[in-house]
Amino acid sequence: MNIMDVLQQSGGIGNMAKELGISENVAQAGAAALLPAILGGFKKTTQAQPSGLDGLGGLLGQLGGGGLLDSVLAPQQTPVQQGNEVLGQIFGSKEVSRTVAAGAEQQTGISSDLLKKMLPVVAMMVAGYMAKQSGGNSGNGGGLGGLIGGLLGGGSQSSGGGLGGLGSLLDLDGDGNPLDDIINMAGKLAR
């Protein structure tokens, strides 16, 4: 199961759609367009951590861990400030978030204002999901290491660079390697 399926089946996409007053199809299209940048941001953050994946696991815990996903799924309004903190950690500045939203607008036709509202919620879902999947394990072949590797193509899985069905979603240039597209997008965002 790819991460988009997870976000859909968990109810996160549906909750985000309700909160923002949009259809689930629009929410899903927006989330799909934002995911490559968010995943690229997590990969960049992992590489920048002095302790690698262990450091990212600690960072996810500090930001709210699995509770981030729970906050999106809860019946009350999502506390987007937590999502903005996640974005601050993975992107470094609000300017990068604006660039991500503008790029997703070009790709989907969804307004960048709406995408900017979706961005912290999608970041919370991804961070919360990764924290829940890591189960507090370090990156020693399982836990967060296996998850990040699987999501971003550095794991031991072989199909689609370890991305499964998400690989085709993230393979922007259609060359069969989504990792180059994620890294390229993250590189553009870092400028």
matplotlib code that plots the C-alpha trace (Angstrom):
import matplotlib.pyplot as plt

x = [0.0, 1.4, 1.3, -1.5, -3.7, -2.8, -3.8, -7.1, -8.0, -7.1, -9.7, -7.2, -8.0, -11.7, -11.3, -9.1, -11.8, -14.5, -12.5, -11.6, -15.1, -13.8, -14.6, -12.6, -11.3, -9.9, -8.3, -6.8, -5.4, -3.9, -2.3, -0.9, 0.7, 2.1, 3.5, 6.7, 7.9, 7.0, 8.7, 11.7, 11.8, 11.9, 14.7, 16.7, 16.1, 17.2, 20.4, 21.0, 20.6, 23.9, 22.5, 20.5, 17.4, 17.6, 17.7, 14.7, 12.8, 13.6, 12.5, 9.2, 8.7, 9.4, 6.9, 4.1, 4.9, 1.9, -0.3, 0.1, -2.0, -4.4, -5.0, -5.9, -8.3, -9.9, -13.4, -12.2, -10.5, -6.9, -4.3, -2.4, 0.3, 1.7, 1.8, 3.5, 6.2, 6.7, 7.0, 9.5, 11.6, 11.6, 11.5, 13.2, 11.2, 7.7, 9.1, 9.7, 6.1, 4.8, 7.0, 5.7, 2.1, 2.7, 4.3, 1.3, -1.1, 0.6, 0.3, -3.3, -5.1, -6.0, -5.5, -2.3, -4.2, -6.1, -2.9, -1.2, -4.0, -3.6, 0.2, 0.4, -2.4, -0.7, 2.7, 1.0, -0.5, 2.8, 4.9, 2.3, 2.1, 6.0, 6.1, 3.5, 5.1, 8.5, 7.1, 10.0, 12.6, 15.8, 16.9, 18.6, 17.2, 13.6, 11.5, 11.9, 15.0, 13.0, 10.0, 11.9, 13.9, 10.8, 9.0, 12.0, 13.6, 16.6, 15.2, 15.6, 12.4, 13.0, 9.8, 9.6, 12.7, 10.9, 8.0, 5.5, 2.4, 3.6, 6.5, 4.4, 2.8, 6.2, 7.9, 7.3, 9.4, 8.3, 11.8, 10.9, 13.0, 10.9, 13.9, 15.6, 12.3, 12.0, 15.7, 15.3, 12.2, 13.9, 17.0, 14.8, 13.1, 16.3, 17.5]
y = [0.0, 3.4, 6.5, 8.1, 5.0, 5.2, 8.9, 8.1, 5.0, 6.5, 9.1, 12.0, 13.1, 13.0, 15.0, 17.6, 17.9, 18.5, 21.1, 23.0, 22.7, 21.0, 17.7, 14.6, 14.5, 18.0, 17.1, 13.9, 15.7, 18.5, 16.0, 14.0, 17.1, 18.2, 14.7, 14.8, 18.0, 16.9, 13.5, 15.3, 17.6, 14.6, 13.0, 16.3, 16.5, 12.9, 13.6, 16.8, 15.2, 14.4, 11.1, 10.4, 8.4, 8.2, 12.0, 12.2, 9.8, 12.1, 15.1, 13.5, 12.7, 16.4, 17.6, 15.4, 11.9, 9.7, 12.3, 14.5, 12.0, 11.6, 15.4, 15.4, 12.4, 13.9, 15.4, 18.9, 21.4, 20.3, 22.4, 23.5, 25.3, 21.8, 21.2, 24.6, 23.5, 20.3, 22.4, 24.7, 21.7, 20.1, 23.2, 25.8, 28.8, 29.9, 30.9, 27.2, 26.4, 29.1, 27.7, 24.2, 25.5, 27.4, 24.4, 22.2, 24.8, 24.6, 20.8, 20.6, 23.9, 24.1, 27.6, 28.1, 29.7, 26.4, 24.3, 26.5, 25.5, 21.8, 21.8, 21.8, 19.2, 16.8, 17.3, 16.4, 13.2, 12.1, 12.9, 11.2, 8.2, 7.9, 8.2, 5.6, 3.2, 3.7, 2.5, 4.3, 2.0, 3.3, 3.0, -0.4, -2.0, -1.7, 0.9, 4.4, 3.5, 0.9, 3.2, 6.2, 4.0, 2.4, 5.8, 7.5, 4.7, 3.9, 0.7, -2.9, -3.1, -3.3, -2.3, 1.4, 2.3, 1.0, 3.3, 0.8, 2.4, 5.8, 5.5, 6.1, 9.1, 10.6, 9.7, 13.1, 12.6, 9.1, 7.6, 4.8, 6.4, 8.6, 9.3, 11.7, 13.7, 14.0, 15.0, 17.5, 19.0, 19.2, 20.8, 23.5, 24.2, 24.6, 27.4]
z = [0.0, -0.9, 1.3, -0.8, -0.1, 3.6, 3.8, 1.9, 3.9, 7.3, 6.7, 6.7, 3.1, 3.9, 7.1, 5.3, 2.6, 5.2, 7.1, 4.0, 2.4, -0.7, -2.4, -1.6, -5.2, -4.9, -1.6, -3.0, -6.1, -3.9, -1.5, -4.4, -5.8, -2.5, -1.4, -3.6, -2.0, 1.5, 1.1, -0.5, 2.5, 4.9, 2.8, 2.9, 6.7, 7.2, 5.3, 7.3, 10.7, 12.3, 13.5, 10.3, 10.7, 14.5, 14.5, 12.3, 14.6, 17.5, 15.5, 14.6, 18.3, 19.2, 16.6, 18.0, 16.7, 15.8, 17.5, 14.4, 12.3, 15.2, 15.3, 11.6, 12.2, 15.3, 15.0, 16.1, 13.8, 12.9, 14.8, 11.7, 13.8, 14.4, 10.6, 10.1, 12.6, 10.6, 7.4, 9.1, 10.0, 6.5, 4.3, 6.5, 5.4, 4.4, 1.0, 0.2, 1.2, -1.1, -3.9, -3.3, -3.4, -6.6, -8.3, -7.2, -8.5, -12.0, -11.8, -10.7, -11.4, -7.7, -6.3, -4.4, -1.6, -1.0, -1.5, 1.2, 3.6, 2.6, 3.0, 6.8, 7.1, 4.6, 6.3, 9.6, 8.1, 6.6, 9.7, 12.0, 9.7, 9.7, 13.4, 14.0, 11.6, 13.2, 16.5, 18.2, 16.6, 15.4, 11.7, 12.2, 9.1, 10.3, 11.9, 10.6, 8.5, 6.6, 6.3, 5.0, 2.7, 1.4, 0.9, -0.6, -2.6, -0.3, 1.2, 0.3, -1.7, -5.4, -7.3, -8.2, -6.2, -3.1, -3.5, -4.7, -6.3, -5.1, -7.4, -10.5, -8.8, -8.0, -11.3, -12.8, -15.9, -16.6, -16.6, -14.1, -11.3, -9.0, -6.7, -9.2, -9.4, -5.6, -5.3, -8.2, -6.6, -3.2, -4.8, -6.5, -3.2, -1.3, -3.6]

ax = plt.figure().add_subplot(projection="3d")
ax.plot(x, y, z, "-o")
ax.set_aspect("equal")
plt.show()
